[in-house]
Amino acid sequence: MAWALLILGGCFEVGFTTCLRFVDGFRNIPWTAGFLASVTLSMGLLEIASRSIPMGAAYAVWGGIGALGTVLVGMAWFGEPVSAVRLLLIVGLVGCIAGLKLVSH
């Protein structure tokens, strides 16, 4: 259950980084509300998951999911560059996330 919560928390990290693009100095209220809700849920789920998962592994996986998701959102919706090197690095990141899950007790 802790791993599912951690993955969900990583997804909310993608939500808050995406919202951050639109908050406009925290003047755009709907996007700011989305940012605040996402960051609260993301951090809260990380905290709950880290009760059962070693903190270093939990943080690395949470951050990795957030980074991976944010890069994919950037490429899919914001026209960020897609290249073979970026895709290879994304595969490496996914491998590291999976590896941390496999070696964490």
C-alpha positions, 0 to 999 in steps of 0.5 A: 500500500505504501508504494501505491501511495508513493506513486500517487504522491509522485503523480501529484508532484507532476500536478503541482509542477504543471500548475506552477507554469500557470500561477502567474506570481500566484495571481491566477487563483484557480491554478494557484488553488490547484498548485496548493492542493497538489503540493499538499497531497503530494507531500502528505502522501510522501510522508505517509509512504516514508513511514514504511519505505526507507526515506532515501528510497521514498524521496528518490522514487517520489522525485523521480516520478515527478521529474519523469512525469514533468518531462513527459508533460512538457514534451506532450503539451508544451512543445519541449524538445523530444530527442533520442538522448532525452528519451534514453535518459528517461528510460534510465530514470525509469530503470533507476526508479524500478531498481530502488523499488526492487532493492527496498524492503 
